Amino acid sequence: MKTNMTEKTILVTGGAGFIGSNLCEKLLELNNRVVCLDNFSIGKRSNIAPFLSNEQFTLIEGDIRSLETCQKAVRGVDYVLHEAALGSVPRSIKDPITTNEVNISGFLNMLVAACDEGVKRFIYAASSSTYGDSTTLPKVEDKIGKPLSPYAITKYVNELYADIFSRTYGMETIGLRYFNVFGRRQDPDGAYAAVIPLFIKQLINHESPVINGDGEYSRDFTYIDNVIQMNLLALATDNPEAINQVYNTAYGERTTLNQLTAYLKEFLSEYDPAIKNIEIKHGPFRSGDIPHSLANVDKAKCLLGYEPKYSMKGGLREAIRGYWEELK
């Protein structure tokens, strides 16, 4: 993939998080100046530790719920990659107020600050949760259902606000609907750990992962490098038709949780044969979960030139290699 995205000043909110830190790393490799805004409620200092000695990297420790902090962060910035958010459907069900404050009020603060500063383009992390109760597969950008969780509501409201700012203030915005992203630096710990790093850690420790439900729910698991590619394309595009749009950001392949655990056991047993015999357990279905998720990525391919490099299984092998080295 070729990109002319170099020697720019780019703000990455949530830059110490899983996706954000990977974006910071790639942007620095491409010789950009990177500003990272993070309050470290979820992000880790270890994720950005290698960048702190780079004179092209600036860390601002602060919260997007403060408009003043957002205004400081966008000063002199060419582009914004807005990754900061409180993820997790269960977290939003447990605490909808904080999820709303961060994901909607914080998002609006960033839009206002970026608009007032005259930032060239505002690219933000949208979510496949926006498809809600729609049973249509694969998911196409202009056909959504009713949200199934407070988190899903917040991410849909983000899209509505971005559209209004594009129409009313002439801002360039692009939303990327992430589909179950996984890969290096994704935290396997904590109450709201994503399923892939959590299950990998448990299997490495010879513990039995617990699948919510019968395991036939399916997801379009998407490796981090595909997501990085989409962000770079959204930054670099000069196609007028590609701007002020929302795009599925995925590989376009569906995997059930039962299939996922089978792959994990297969790949991990190459490092430790005993893992092949670990039992997988099942618990109750989880409230707010979408049964099936599969992305149609034709729009991104057509308008942005997106060509995802990593299939789910290819990305999984890469992720497992990294987790094995880190956790063992």
C-alpha positions as CSV (number, residue, x, y, z in Angstrom):
1,M,0.0,0.0,0.0
2,K,1.4,3.4,-1.0
3,T,0.5,6.5,1.0
4,N,1.7,10.1,0.8
5,M,1.0,10.5,4.5
6,T,4.3,11.8,5.7
7,E,5.7,14.9,7.4
8,K,2.3,15.8,8.8
9,T,1.2,16.6,12.3
10,I,-1.4,14.1,13.5
11,L,-3.2,13.9,16.8
12,V,-4.1,10.4,18.0
13,T,-6.6,10.5,20.8
14,G,-6.5,7.4,23.0
15,G,-3.0,7.1,21.6
16,A,-1.8,4.9,24.5
17,G,-4.5,2.3,23.9
18,F,-4.4,-0.8,21.8
19,I,-5.4,0.6,18.4
20,G,-4.1,4.1,19.1
21,S,-0.6,3.1,20.0
22,N,-0.3,1.0,16.8
23,L,-1.4,4.0,14.8
24,C,1.2,6.2,16.6
25,E,3.9,3.7,15.8
26,K,3.0,3.5,12.1
27,L,2.7,7.3,11.7
28,L,6.1,7.8,13.3
29,E,7.6,5.2,11.0
30,L,6.3,7.3,8.1
31,N,8.1,10.4,9.5
32,N,5.1,12.2,10.8
33,R,4.8,14.4,13.9
34,V,2.5,12.6,16.3
35,V,0.6,14.1,19.3
36,C,-0.8,11.5,21.6
37,L,-3.7,12.5,24.0
38,D,-4.6,9.9,26.6
39,N,-5.8,9.9,30.2
40,F,-4.5,6.4,30.9
41,S,-7.8,5.1,32.2
42,I,-7.5,2.3,29.6
43,G,-4.3,3.1,27.7
44,K,-1.0,1.9,29.0
45,R,2.2,3.9,29.4
46,S,4.1,0.8,28.3
47,N,2.4,1.0,24.9
48,I,4.0,4.3,24.1
49,A,7.2,4.0,26.1
50,P,9.3,3.3,23.0
51,F,8.1,6.6,21.4
52,L,8.9,9.0,24.3
53,S,12.5,9.5,23.3
54,N,11.4,10.3,19.7
55,E,11.5,14.1,19.2
56,Q,8.6,13.7,16.7
57,F,6.3,12.4,19.4
58,T,4.4,14.5,22.0
59,L,2.4,13.2,24.9
60,I,-0.5,15.2,26.4
61,E,-1.9,13.6,29.4
62,G,-5.6,14.6,29.6
63,D,-9.2,13.8,29.2
64,I,-11.4,14.4,26.2
65,R,-14.2,15.4,28.6
66,S,-12.4,18.7,29.0
67,L,-12.9,21.0,26.1
68,E,-9.8,23.0,27.1
69,T,-7.7,19.9,26.9
70,C,-9.0,19.1,23.5
71,Q,-8.3,22.6,22.3
72,K,-4.7,22.3,23.6
73,A,-4.3,18.9,21.8
74,V,-5.4,20.1,18.4
75,R,-3.3,23.2,18.3
76,G,-1.2,23.1,15.1
77,V,-2.5,19.7,14.1
78,D,-3.2,18.8,10.4
79,Y,-5.3,15.7,11.1
80,V,-7.1,13.9,13.9
81,L,-7.4,10.2,14.4
82,H,-10.0,10.0,17.2
83,E,-9.6,6.6,19.0
84,A,-10.4,7.7,22.5
85,A,-13.5,6.0,23.9
86,L,-14.9,3.7,26.5
87,G,-15.4,0.4,24.7
88,S,-17.2,-2.7,25.9
89,V,-20.9,-3.4,25.7
90,P,-21.0,-4.9,29.2
91,R,-19.2,-1.8,30.7
92,S,-21.8,0.4,29.0
93,I,-24.7,-1.6,30.4
94,K,-23.1,-1.4,33.9
95,D,-22.3,2.3,33.7
96,P,-24.2,4.1,30.9
97,I,-23.5,7.6,32.3
98,T,-19.8,7.4,32.1
99,T,-19.9,5.8,28.7
100,N,-22.1,8.6,27.4
101,E,-19.9,11.3,28.9
102,V,-16.7,9.9,27.3
103,N,-18.1,8.7,24.0
104,I,-20.6,11.5,23.2
105,S,-19.6,14.6,25.2
106,G,-15.9,13.8,24.7
107,F,-16.5,13.2,21.0
108,L,-18.3,16.5,20.6
109,N,-15.5,18.3,22.5
110,M,-13.0,16.9,20.0
111,L,-15.2,17.8,17.0
112,V,-15.6,21.4,18.2
113,A,-11.9,21.8,19.0
114,A,-10.9,20.4,15.6
115,C,-13.4,22.5,13.8
116,D,-12.4,25.7,15.5
117,E,-8.7,24.9,14.8
118,G,-9.3,24.3,11.1
119,V,-8.0,20.7,11.2
120,K,-8.0,19.3,7.6
121,R,-9.7,16.0,8.4
122,F,-11.3,14.3,11.4
123,I,-11.2,10.5,11.2
124,Y,-12.9,8.6,14.0
125,A,-13.4,5.1,15.4
126,A,-17.0,4.1,14.7
127,S,-18.3,0.6,15.6
128,S,-20.0,-2.4,14.1
129,S,-22.3,-2.3,17.1
130,T,-24.2,0.4,15.2
131,Y,-25.8,-2.3,13.1
132,G,-27.8,-3.3,16.2
133,D,-30.7,-5.7,15.7
134,S,-30.3,-5.7,11.9
135,T,-30.3,-9.4,10.7
136,T,-29.0,-8.5,7.3
137,L,-25.7,-10.2,6.4
138,P,-23.2,-9.1,5.3
139,K,-23.5,-5.7,6.9
140,V,-23.7,-2.8,4.4
141,E,-23.0,0.8,5.6
142,D,-26.4,2.3,4.8
143,K,-28.5,-0.5,6.4
144,I,-28.5,-0.5,10.2
145,G,-30.9,-1.6,12.9
146,K,-31.8,-0.4,16.4
147,P,-28.8,-0.3,18.9
148,L,-28.7,-3.0,21.5
149,S,-26.6,-1.3,24.1
150,P,-25.7,2.1,25.5
151,Y,-22.3,1.7,23.9
152,A,-23.9,1.1,20.5
153,I,-26.1,4.2,21.0
154,T,-23.0,6.4,21.7
155,K,-21.2,5.2,18.6
156,Y,-24.2,5.9,16.4
157,V,-24.5,9.3,17.9
158,N,-20.9,9.9,16.9
159,E,-21.8,9.3,13.3
160,L,-24.7,11.6,13.5
161,Y,-22.6,14.4,15.0
162,A,-19.8,13.9,12.4
163,D,-22.4,14.2,9.6
164,I,-23.9,17.4,11.0
165,F,-20.4,18.9,11.4
166,S,-19.6,18.0,7.8
167,R,-22.9,19.5,6.5
168,T,-23.0,22.6,8.8
169,Y,-19.4,23.6,9.2
170,G,-17.8,22.0,6.1
171,M,-15.5,19.7,8.1
172,E,-14.0,16.7,6.4
173,T,-14.9,13.6,8.5
174,I,-14.5,9.9,7.9
175,G,-15.9,7.2,10.2
176,L,-14.4,3.7,10.4
177,R,-16.8,1.1,11.7
178,Y,-14.4,-1.3,13.4
179,F,-15.3,-5.0,13.5
180,N,-13.8,-6.9,16.5
181,V,-10.2,-5.7,16.1
182,F,-7.4,-7.9,17.6
183,G,-3.6,-8.0,17.6
184,R,-0.5,-6.8,19.3
185,R,-0.8,-4.6,22.5
186,Q,-4.4,-5.7,23.1
187,D,-4.8,-6.1,26.8
188,P,-5.7,-9.7,27.9
189,D,-6.4,-8.6,31.5
190,G,-9.3,-6.8,33.2
191,A,-13.0,-7.3,33.5
192,Y,-13.7,-6.1,29.9
193,A,-10.8,-7.8,28.1
194,A,-11.6,-8.7,24.5
195,V,-12.2,-12.4,23.8
196,I,-9.1,-13.2,21.7
197,P,-6.4,-12.0,24.1
198,L,-8.4,-13.2,27.1
199,F,-8.7,-16.8,25.6
200,I,-5.1,-16.8,24.5
201,K,-3.9,-16.0,28.0
202,Q,-6.2,-18.5,29.6
203,L,-5.1,-21.3,27.2
204,I,-1.4,-20.5,27.7
205,N,-2.1,-20.8,31.5
206,H,-4.0,-24.1,30.9
207,E,-7.3,-22.6,32.0
208,S,-10.6,-23.3,30.4
209,P,-12.1,-20.3,28.4
210,V,-15.8,-19.7,28.9
211,I,-17.9,-18.9,25.8
212,N,-21.0,-16.9,26.3
213,G,-23.8,-18.9,24.9
214,D,-23.6,-21.9,22.5
215,G,-20.6,-20.6,20.6
216,E,-22.5,-20.2,17.3
217,Y,-22.5,-16.4,17.5
218,S,-20.1,-15.2,14.8
219,R,-17.8,-12.2,14.3
220,D,-15.7,-10.6,11.6
221,F,-12.5,-10.7,13.5
222,T,-10.1,-8.1,12.1
223,Y,-6.4,-8.0,12.5
224,I,-4.8,-4.7,13.6
225,D,-2.7,-4.2,10.4
226,N,-5.9,-4.1,8.3
227,V,-7.2,-1.3,10.6
228,I,-4.0,0.6,10.3
229,Q,-4.3,0.4,6.5
230,M,-7.8,1.8,6.6
231,N,-6.7,4.7,8.8
232,L,-3.8,5.6,6.5
233,L,-6.1,5.5,3.5
234,A,-8.7,7.7,5.2
235,L,-5.9,10.2,6.0
236,A,-4.4,10.2,2.5
237,T,-7.4,10.0,0.2
238,D,-8.0,12.9,-2.2
239,N,-11.1,11.4,-3.6
240,P,-13.9,13.8,-2.9
241,E,-16.5,11.0,-3.0
242,A,-14.6,9.2,-0.2
243,I,-14.9,12.0,2.3
244,N,-17.7,12.5,4.8
245,Q,-18.5,8.8,4.7
246,V,-18.6,5.9,7.0
247,Y,-16.8,2.6,6.2
248,N,-16.8,-0.9,7.4
249,T,-13.3,-1.7,8.6
250,A,-12.9,-5.5,8.6
251,Y,-11.7,-8.4,6.5
252,G,-15.1,-9.6,5.3
253,E,-15.0,-13.1,6.8
254,R,-17.2,-14.6,9.5
255,T,-15.9,-16.9,12.3
256,T,-18.0,-18.5,15.1
257,L,-16.7,-18.5,18.6
258,N,-16.5,-22.3,18.4
259,Q,-14.4,-22.0,15.3
260,L,-12.2,-19.3,17.0
261,T,-11.5,-21.5,20.0
262,A,-10.6,-24.4,17.8
263,Y,-8.1,-22.2,15.9
264,L,-6.6,-20.9,19.1
265,K,-6.1,-24.5,20.4
266,E,-4.7,-25.6,17.1
267,F,-2.2,-22.7,16.8
268,L,-1.2,-22.6,20.4
269,S,-0.7,-26.4,20.6
270,E,2.2,-25.8,18.2
271,Y,4.0,-24.2,21.1
272,D,2.5,-26.4,23.9
273,P,0.9,-29.7,22.8
274,A,-1.0,-29.9,26.1
275,I,-3.2,-27.0,25.1
276,K,-5.0,-29.2,22.5
277,N,-6.8,-31.1,25.3
278,I,-8.0,-28.1,27.3
279,E,-11.8,-28.1,27.7
280,I,-13.9,-25.1,26.4
281,K,-16.8,-24.2,28.7
282,H,-20.0,-22.5,28.0
283,G,-21.9,-19.9,30.0
284,P,-25.1,-17.9,29.5
285,F,-25.6,-15.6,26.6
286,R,-24.5,-12.0,27.3
287,S,-26.9,-9.2,27.3
288,G,-26.5,-6.7,24.4
289,D,-24.5,-9.0,22.2
290,I,-25.2,-9.0,18.4
291,P,-25.7,-12.6,17.3
292,H,-23.8,-12.3,14.0
293,S,-21.5,-9.8,12.4
294,L,-20.0,-9.9,8.9
295,A,-18.8,-6.9,7.0
296,N,-19.2,-6.0,3.3
297,V,-16.0,-4.0,2.6
298,D,-16.8,-3.2,-1.1
299,K,-17.4,0.5,-0.3
300,A,-13.9,0.8,1.3
301,K,-12.3,-1.1,-1.6
302,C,-14.0,1.1,-4.2
303,L,-13.6,4.6,-2.7
304,L,-10.5,4.2,-0.6
305,G,-8.6,1.4,-2.4
306,Y,-8.7,-0.8,0.7
307,E,-7.1,-4.3,0.3
308,P,-7.0,-6.1,3.6
309,K,-3.8,-8.1,3.9
310,Y,-4.6,-10.4,6.8
311,S,-7.3,-12.9,7.0
312,M,-8.6,-13.8,10.5
313,K,-6.4,-17.0,10.6
314,G,-3.4,-15.2,9.3
315,G,-3.7,-12.4,11.8
316,L,-4.4,-14.9,14.6
317,R,-1.1,-16.6,13.9
318,E,0.7,-13.3,14.1
319,A,-1.1,-12.3,17.3
320,I,-0.4,-15.7,19.0
321,R,3.3,-15.5,18.2
322,G,3.4,-12.1,20.0
323,Y,1.3,-13.1,23.0
324,W,3.4,-16.3,23.5
325,E,6.6,-14.4,23.6
326,E,5.1,-11.8,26.0
327,L,3.1,-14.1,28.3
328,K,5.7,-16.9,28.5
